[in-house]
Amino acid sequence: MYAGFSLLLGLNIKRSKYLEYGILILVTFWIIRSPFKHEYYPFKLNHEETVIKQAGDWFQTSPYTKQKVYYLYPFLAHVLNVDSFNPAKVGELWGLYPTIKSWGIKAIPDSTIVFWDAHFGPNECHIPLDTIMNDPNFQLIKTIKPTEPFKTLGDYNFEVNVFIKLPKPKQMDVLLKDSFDLETLSPRLLNTTTLTEENHFSGTHSSKLSAKNEYSVTIKKLVAEVPTNTKAIDFYFKMNQKEGNAKDAVAVISIDDAKGKNLFWDGKAIVLSQLTDVAMGGKLKSSFAVNLNSFPKDATIKLYVWNKKLKEFYIDDLEVVYKGWK
């Protein structure tokens, strides 16, 4: 800046001392005024920093001040009053899930506090709120929102959510349960031509799989009919099979859009040892992780058993449990 000013005064042009003095006064005024115009004094917090300070004030009066913390918003280092250069006490939020992926969840100490903010969390850290909110290893303990909502980077409503690392994963709640004893032709059932009076458990009917029946009776349900916070679906059924005929069978979930295009498919090998597991009560269970929020409401969920080897066996007393956090 000063070099440029000297160059200006050293130009070989016709000038007067009045011009030099005028330029000198204007530049001096600008130099003095600029710092006060650039940053207000006393310093004023912007909208995001105001919320961040509220998060820090809460933390200072919480019982978690001795715990390790993960965060990325720079101002949090000041308001949390933590040593940001001590890796035993502080971790960067964008390293949370890479650490878990590389070393397992035990690499994160129990009761670790995670500060997720809507600016850095979904953007620089690539952690959508839904990801950590639905992670059974973390529990939401505090949410700080501005008095008047405002948008931040990525068009997210700015807020700070605080999570604690649990000593063991939390169990999801049962949100909805459907049962089918195959005694009535429910509109929820497809492929009912497989129903037979052979080898049933309850009632008088079962679903027969054989060389002619590659797929069992199928349970269907619209996504709109299931709680939106469903994160897992458990598929139960009883089975009658001889000589390991069902050892290669697969429990399947399929989600199709309104035009029949497949959007999601997952198959789980059936664990036949569950048939003798007292805790299972003679039922087989297949669990599917699925976030129904990511599918259109008019999509259809289908659950069935795939008889890959076309062997003969029977299933009965089907049950579907939709799970998530209330």
ZIMO-V677198 format. One record per residue. N is the residue number from 1. RES is the residue in one small letter. PSI is psi in degrees with one decimal (none if undefined). OMEGA is omega in degrees with one decimal (none if undefined). NEAR is the number of other ideal C-beta (glycine too) atoms within 8 Angstrom. Layout:
n:N res:RES psi:PSI omega:OMEGA near:NEAR
n:N res:RES psi:PSI omega:OMEGA near:NEAR
This chain:
n:1 res:m psi:-48.6 omega:179.7 near:5
n:2 res:y psi:-35.9 omega:178.4 near:5
n:3 res:a psi:-41.3 omega:178.4 near:6
n:4 res:g psi:-39.4 omega:178.3 near:7
n:5 res:f psi:-42.3 omega:178.9 near:10
n:6 res:s psi:-38.8 omega:178.8 near:8
n:7 res:l psi:-40.1 omega:179.7 near:8
n:8 res:l psi:-44.0 omega:-179.0 near:8
n:9 res:l psi:-21.0 omega:-178.0 near:8
n:10 res:g psi:-1.2 omega:-179.6 near:6
n:11 res:l psi:142.0 omega:-178.3 near:6
n:12 res:n psi:70.0 omega:178.5 near:3
n:13 res:i psi:160.2 omega:179.5 near:4
n:14 res:k psi:124.4 omega:-177.4 near:2
n:15 res:r psi:169.8 omega:177.8 near:5
n:16 res:s psi:163.6 omega:177.5 near:5
n:17 res:k psi:-28.9 omega:178.3 near:5
n:18 res:y psi:-39.5 omega:178.1 near:6
n:19 res:l psi:-43.2 omega:179.6 near:8
n:20 res:e psi:-44.9 omega:-179.6 near:10
n:21 res:y psi:-37.7 omega:179.7 near:8
n:22 res:g psi:-45.1 omega:179.3 near:8
n:23 res:i psi:-42.4 omega:179.9 near:11
n:24 res:l psi:-43.6 omega:-179.7 near:8
n:25 res:i psi:-43.5 omega:-178.6 near:8
n:26 res:l psi:-44.9 omega:-179.3 near:8
n:27 res:v psi:-40.7 omega:178.7 near:9
n:28 res:t psi:-41.6 omega:178.2 near:8
n:29 res:f psi:-41.9 omega:-179.3 near:8
n:30 res:w psi:-40.1 omega:-179.8 near:8
n:31 res:i psi:-42.3 omega:-178.2 near:8
n:32 res:i psi:-40.3 omega:-174.6 near:8
n:33 res:r psi:-32.0 omega:-171.4 near:8
n:34 res:s psi:-48.3 omega:-178.7 near:8
n:35 res:p psi:-35.3 omega:-179.0 near:7
n:36 res:f psi:-26.8 omega:178.0 near:9
n:37 res:k psi:-33.7 omega:-176.9 near:5
n:38 res:h psi:-45.2 omega:178.9 near:5
n:39 res:e psi:128.7 omega:-178.4 near:6
n:40 res:y psi:143.2 omega:175.2 near:6
n:41 res:y psi:128.5 omega:0.2 near:5
n:42 res:p psi:149.3 omega:-174.5 near:4
n:43 res:f psi:134.2 omega:179.8 near:6
n:44 res:k psi:133.1 omega:177.6 near:5
n:45 res:l psi:140.9 omega:173.7 near:6
n:46 res:n psi:-177.4 omega:-174.7 near:6
n:47 res:h psi:-44.6 omega:-178.3 near:8
n:48 res:e psi:-44.6 omega:-177.6 near:12
n:49 res:e psi:-29.7 omega:177.0 near:9
n:50 res:t psi:-43.2 omega:178.5 near:10
n:51 res:v psi:-39.5 omega:178.9 near:15
n:52 res:i psi:-40.2 omega:178.7 near:14
n:53 res:k psi:-37.8 omega:176.8 near:11
n:54 res:q psi:-39.0 omega:177.3 near:10
n:55 res:a psi:-42.2 omega:178.5 near:16
n:56 res:g psi:-41.0 omega:178.9 near:13
n:57 res:d psi:-40.9 omega:177.9 near:9
n:58 res:w psi:-45.0 omega:-177.2 near:11
n:59 res:f psi:-40.4 omega:-177.4 near:14
n:60 res:q psi:-25.0 omega:179.8 near:9
n:61 res:t psi:5.7 omega:-178.8 near:5
n:62 res:s psi:168.8 omega:177.1 near:8
n:63 res:p psi:11.7 omega:-172.6 near:3
n:64 res:y psi:11.7 omega:-172.4 near:9
n:65 res:t psi:-18.6 omega:-179.9 near:7
n:66 res:k psi:-5.0 omega:-175.3 near:3
n:67 res:q psi:158.0 omega:173.4 near:10
n:68 res:k psi:145.4 omega:-179.5 near:10
n:69 res:v psi:146.1 omega:171.5 near:14
n:70 res:y psi:133.8 omega:176.5 near:13
n:71 res:y psi:172.1 omega:173.1 near:13
n:72 res:l psi:-24.7 omega:-180.0 near:12
n:73 res:y psi:118.7 omega:-172.8 near:11
n:74 res:p psi:-38.9 omega:-175.6 near:5
n:75 res:f psi:-20.7 omega:179.4 near:10
n:76 res:l psi:-29.8 omega:179.4 near:14
n:77 res:a psi:-33.7 omega:-178.7 near:10
n:78 res:h psi:-46.8 omega:-173.2 near:7
n:79 res:v psi:-20.8 omega:176.9 near:12
n:80 res:l psi:-18.1 omega:-178.7 near:12
n:81 res:n psi:50.8 omega:179.5 near:6
n:82 res:v psi:158.3 omega:177.7 near:9
n:83 res:d psi:101.5 omega:-174.6 near:6
n:84 res:s psi:-8.4 omega:179.6 near:6
n:85 res:f psi:6.5 omega:179.5 near:5
n:86 res:n psi:102.0 omega:-176.6 near:8
n:87 res:p psi:-16.8 omega:177.6 near:6
n:88 res:a psi:-19.6 omega:-176.5 near:4
n:89 res:k psi:-19.9 omega:-174.4 near:8
n:90 res:v psi:137.2 omega:173.8 near:14
n:91 res:g psi:151.2 omega:178.8 near:11
n:92 res:e psi:135.8 omega:-173.1 near:9
n:93 res:l psi:-36.0 omega:-178.1 near:15
n:94 res:w psi:-9.6 omega:176.3 near:11
n:95 res:g psi:-0.9 omega:-175.8 near:9
n:96 res:l psi:-59.0 omega:-176.2 near:14
n:97 res:y psi:-33.4 omega:171.5 near:8
n:98 res:p psi:-36.1 omega:177.2 near:8
n:99 res:t psi:-44.5 omega:179.3 near:11
n:100 res:i psi:-40.7 omega:-179.5 near:11
n:101 res:k psi:-39.1 omega:-176.6 near:6
n:102 res:s psi:-37.6 omega:-170.4 near:6
n:103 res:w psi:-5.3 omega:-179.3 near:7
n:104 res:g psi:163.2 omega:-175.4 near:5
n:105 res:i psi:-24.2 omega:-179.5 near:6
n:106 res:k psi:-12.9 omega:177.1 near:5
n:107 res:a psi:-15.6 omega:176.8 near:8
n:108 res:i psi:115.2 omega:-177.5 near:10
n:109 res:p psi:143.8 omega:175.6 near:7
n:110 res:d psi:145.4 omega:-180.0 near:6
n:111 res:s psi:12.0 omega:171.3 near:9
n:112 res:t psi:139.5 omega:-179.8 near:13
n:113 res:i psi:130.6 omega:-178.5 near:14
n:114 res:v psi:121.3 omega:176.6 near:15
n:115 res:f psi:109.5 omega:177.0 near:15
n:116 res:w psi:119.9 omega:176.2 near:13
n:117 res:d psi:151.1 omega:-173.1 near:18
n:118 res:a psi:-11.5 omega:176.9 near:13
n:119 res:h psi:-60.6 omega:-174.9 near:11
n:120 res:f psi:-31.1 omega:-175.3 near:10
n:121 res:g psi:-60.4 omega:-176.9 near:13
n:122 res:p psi:-12.6 omega:-175.7 near:10
n:123 res:n psi:-85.2 omega:-178.5 near:9
n:124 res:e psi:-35.9 omega:-176.3 near:6
n:125 res:c psi:-13.4 omega:-179.9 near:11
n:126 res:h psi:39.5 omega:176.7 near:7
n:127 res:i psi:93.8 omega:174.7 near:13
n:128 res:p psi:148.8 omega:-178.8 near:7
n:129 res:l psi:-37.7 omega:-178.5 near:11
n:130 res:d psi:-30.8 omega:-178.7 near:8
n:131 res:t psi:-52.0 omega:-178.2 near:9
n:132 res:i psi:-28.5 omega:178.1 near:12
n:133 res:m psi:-34.4 omega:-177.3 near:8
n:134 res:n psi:10.1 omega:176.6 near:10
n:135 res:d psi:118.7 omega:-176.6 near:7
n:136 res:p psi:-10.6 omega:179.8 near:9
n:137 res:n psi:-8.2 omega:-178.0 near:9
n:138 res:f psi:145.3 omega:-179.8 near:11
n:139 res:q psi:129.0 omega:176.7 near:7
n:140 res:l psi:128.3 omega:-179.9 near:9
n:141 res:i psi:-16.6 omega:-178.4 near:6
n:142 res:k psi:139.6 omega:174.1 near:9
n:143 res:t psi:128.0 omega:177.7 near:8
n:144 res:i psi:119.8 omega:-179.6 near:11
n:145 res:k psi:152.4 omega:177.6 near:8
n:146 res:p psi:157.4 omega:178.0 near:10
n:147 res:t psi:-41.8 omega:175.9 near:2
n:148 res:e psi:119.1 omega:-176.7 near:4
n:149 res:p psi:146.0 omega:174.4 near:7
n:150 res:f psi:158.1 omega:-176.8 near:8
n:151 res:k psi:151.1 omega:174.4 near:7
n:152 res:t psi:-169.0 omega:-178.7 near:10
n:153 res:l psi:133.2 omega:-179.1 near:5
n:154 res:g psi:6.6 omega:178.6 near:7
n:155 res:d psi:30.7 omega:175.8 near:3
n:156 res:y psi:146.9 omega:171.0 near:10
n:157 res:n psi:125.6 omega:-175.6 near:9
n:158 res:f psi:133.9 omega:175.6 near:14
n:159 res:e psi:166.0 omega:175.5 near:11
n:160 res:v psi:126.8 omega:176.7 near:14
n:161 res:n psi:132.5 omega:-176.7 near:14
n:162 res:v psi:130.1 omega:-178.6 near:16
n:163 res:f psi:156.1 omega:174.5 near:12
n:164 res:i psi:138.5 omega:177.4 near:13
n:165 res:k psi:123.9 omega:-177.1 near:12
n:166 res:l psi:150.6 omega:177.5 near:11
n:167 res:p psi:-26.3 omega:174.0 near:4
n:168 res:k psi:152.0 omega:-175.5 near:4
n:169 res:p psi:140.0 omega:177.9 near:6
n:170 res:k psi:150.5 omega:179.8 near:9
n:171 res:q psi:139.0 omega:178.9 near:5
n:172 res:m psi:154.7 omega:177.9 near:10
n:173 res:d psi:151.1 omega:173.0 near:8
n:174 res:v psi:118.1 omega:-177.5 near:8
n:175 res:l psi:-30.4 omega:-177.0 near:11
n:176 res:l psi:147.8 omega:179.6 near:9
n:177 res:k psi:132.6 omega:176.9 near:8
n:178 res:d psi:135.5 omega:179.3 near:9
n:179 res:s psi:143.7 omega:-179.3 near:7
n:180 res:f psi:112.0 omega:178.7 near:12
n:181 res:d psi:-0.4 omega:176.5 near:10
n:182 res:l psi:20.1 omega:178.7 near:15
n:183 res:e psi:-18.3 omega:177.4 near:7
n:184 res:t psi:150.4 omega:179.8 near:5
n:185 res:l psi:82.0 omega:-179.7 near:5
n:186 res:s psi:143.0 omega:174.5 near:6
n:187 res:p psi:-10.7 omega:177.2 near:4
n:188 res:r psi:-5.6 omega:-174.8 near:8
n:189 res:l psi:136.7 omega:173.8 near:13
n:190 res:l psi:167.1 omega:177.8 near:8
n:191 res:n psi:43.2 omega:-178.3 near:10
n:192 res:t psi:-3.8 omega:175.8 near:8
n:193 res:t psi:-12.6 omega:178.1 near:5
n:194 res:t psi:-6.5 omega:-177.9 near:12
n:195 res:l psi:138.7 omega:-178.0 near:10
n:196 res:t psi:163.7 omega:176.6 near:10
n:197 res:e psi:9.9 omega:-179.8 near:6
n:198 res:e psi:146.0 omega:168.3 near:7
n:199 res:n psi:49.5 omega:178.7 near:8
n:200 res:h psi:167.3 omega:173.9 near:12
n:201 res:f psi:-82.1 omega:175.8 near:8
n:202 res:s psi:156.6 omega:176.3 near:7
n:203 res:g psi:-140.4 omega:-174.7 near:8
n:204 res:t psi:6.5 omega:-176.1 near:5
n:205 res:h psi:152.3 omega:172.1 near:12
n:206 res:s psi:176.1 omega:175.7 near:15
n:207 res:s psi:123.4 omega:-176.0 near:14
n:208 res:k psi:128.7 omega:172.7 near:12
n:209 res:l psi:137.0 omega:-174.1 near:17
n:210 res:s psi:-168.0 omega:177.2 near:9
n:211 res:a psi:-24.2 omega:179.2 near:6
n:212 res:k psi:-19.0 omega:-176.9 near:3
n:213 res:n psi:93.7 omega:-179.7 near:11
n:214 res:e psi:-26.0 omega:-177.8 near:7
n:215 res:y psi:143.3 omega:-179.7 near:11
n:216 res:s psi:179.9 omega:168.5 near:13
n:217 res:v psi:143.7 omega:-172.3 near:15
n:218 res:t psi:132.4 omega:175.9 near:11
n:219 res:i psi:132.2 omega:179.1 near:14
n:220 res:k psi:149.3 omega:178.7 near:10
n:221 res:k psi:137.5 omega:176.6 near:11
n:222 res:l psi:145.4 omega:176.3 near:11
n:223 res:v psi:-35.9 omega:-179.7 near:14
n:224 res:a psi:-19.8 omega:-178.0 near:6
n:225 res:e psi:-0.2 omega:-177.6 near:5
n:226 res:v psi:142.2 omega:177.4 near:13
n:227 res:p psi:134.6 omega:-174.1 near:9
n:228 res:t psi:-22.5 omega:-179.4 near:6
n:229 res:n psi:17.5 omega:176.2 near:9
n:230 res:t psi:127.9 omega:-179.7 near:15
n:231 res:k psi:-11.7 omega:179.9 near:11
n:232 res:a psi:148.3 omega:178.4 near:12
n:233 res:i psi:124.3 omega:176.3 near:14
n:234 res:d psi:130.5 omega:-178.2 near:11
n:235 res:f psi:115.2 omega:-179.2 near:14
n:236 res:y psi:149.7 omega:171.4 near:11
n:237 res:f psi:158.5 omega:174.0 near:12
n:238 res:k psi:154.7 omega:-176.0 near:10
n:239 res:m psi:141.7 omega:172.4 near:13
n:240 res:n psi:112.7 omega:-177.5 near:10
n:241 res:q psi:151.5 omega:-178.4 near:12
n:242 res:k psi:143.0 omega:172.2 near:5
n:243 res:e psi:34.2 omega:177.0 near:4
n:244 res:g psi:28.0 omega:-178.0 near:6
n:245 res:n psi:-26.6 omega:-175.0 near:10
n:246 res:a psi:12.8 omega:-173.7 near:13
n:247 res:k psi:-23.3 omega:179.1 near:7
n:248 res:d psi:8.6 omega:-179.5 near:8
n:249 res:a psi:156.3 omega:-175.4 near:15
n:250 res:v psi:132.2 omega:171.5 near:11
n:251 res:a psi:132.2 omega:-170.7 near:14
n:252 res:v psi:141.4 omega:165.3 near:13
n:253 res:i psi:135.8 omega:179.3 near:15
n:254 res:s psi:136.0 omega:177.5 near:11
n:255 res:i psi:122.0 omega:-177.9 near:14
n:256 res:d psi:148.0 omega:176.2 near:10
n:257 res:d psi:-179.0 omega:-174.6 near:9
n:258 res:a psi:-22.1 omega:179.6 near:7
n:259 res:k psi:2.8 omega:178.2 near:4
n:260 res:g psi:2.3 omega:178.5 near:6
n:261 res:k psi:131.4 omega:-178.8 near:6
n:262 res:n psi:129.4 omega:179.5 near:8
n:263 res:l psi:-25.3 omega:-176.4 near:8
n:264 res:f psi:139.9 omega:177.3 near:9
n:265 res:w psi:136.5 omega:175.6 near:8
n:266 res:d psi:139.6 omega:179.0 near:8
n:267 res:g psi:137.9 omega:179.8 near:9
n:268 res:k psi:129.9 omega:175.4 near:10
n:269 res:a psi:135.5 omega:-178.8 near:7
n:270 res:i psi:129.4 omega:-179.0 near:13
n:271 res:v psi:97.7 omega:-173.8 near:6
n:272 res:l psi:-21.8 omega:179.5 near:11
n:273 res:s psi:-19.2 omega:178.3 near:6
n:274 res:q psi:-20.0 omega:-179.5 near:10
n:275 res:l psi:-29.2 omega:179.7 near:9
n:276 res:t psi:6.5 omega:178.7 near:5
n:277 res:d psi:114.3 omega:-177.8 near:7
n:278 res:v psi:-39.1 omega:-178.8 near:5
n:279 res:a psi:-30.1 omega:180.0 near:4
n:280 res:m psi:-13.2 omega:177.8 near:10
n:281 res:g psi:33.6 omega:178.3 near:5
n:282 res:g psi:6.4 omega:179.9 near:5
n:283 res:k psi:153.9 omega:171.4 near:11
n:284 res:l psi:148.4 omega:-177.4 near:14
n:285 res:k psi:133.4 omega:172.0 near:9
n:286 res:s psi:130.6 omega:-177.7 near:9
n:287 res:s psi:136.7 omega:-178.6 near:9
n:288 res:f psi:128.2 omega:173.6 near:11
n:289 res:a psi:124.7 omega:-177.9 near:6
n:290 res:v psi:133.6 omega:178.7 near:12
n:291 res:n psi:100.7 omega:-174.1 near:9
n:292 res:l psi:-14.8 omega:177.2 near:10
n:293 res:n psi:-21.1 omega:-175.8 near:7
n:294 res:s psi:5.2 omega:-178.9 near:4
n:295 res:f psi:148.3 omega:177.8 near:10
n:296 res:p psi:151.0 omega:-175.8 near:7
n:297 res:k psi:-27.3 omega:-178.5 near:7
n:298 res:d psi:8.5 omega:175.4 near:9
n:299 res:a psi:154.9 omega:-177.0 near:13
n:300 res:t psi:130.1 omega:175.6 near:11
n:301 res:i psi:132.6 omega:177.3 near:13
n:302 res:k psi:138.3 omega:178.1 near:13
n:303 res:l psi:132.9 omega:-178.1 near:13
n:304 res:y psi:175.7 omega:176.1 near:13
n:305 res:v psi:131.9 omega:-179.8 near:14
n:306 res:w psi:118.4 omega:-178.3 near:12
n:307 res:n psi:78.7 omega:-171.6 near:15
n:308 res:k psi:-38.3 omega:-175.7 near:8
n:309 res:k psi:2.2 omega:178.0 near:7
n:310 res:l psi:37.6 omega:175.3 near:7
n:311 res:k psi:167.9 omega:-176.9 near:13
n:312 res:e psi:124.4 omega:170.9 near:10
n:313 res:f psi:173.7 omega:-171.9 near:13
n:314 res:y psi:145.5 omega:173.5 near:15
n:315 res:i psi:153.0 omega:-176.5 near:14
n:316 res:d psi:167.2 omega:175.7 near:17
n:317 res:d psi:62.4 omega:-179.0 near:13
n:318 res:l psi:147.4 omega:178.8 near:14
n:319 res:e psi:139.2 omega:177.4 near:12
n:320 res:v psi:127.8 omega:-179.8 near:13
n:321 res:v psi:122.8 omega:179.0 near:10
n:322 res:y psi:125.8 omega:-172.4 near:13
n:323 res:k psi:151.7 omega:177.7 near:12
n:324 res:g psi:-165.7 omega:178.7 near:13
n:325 res:w psi:127.5 omega:-178.5 near:8
n:326 res:k psi:none omega:none near:5
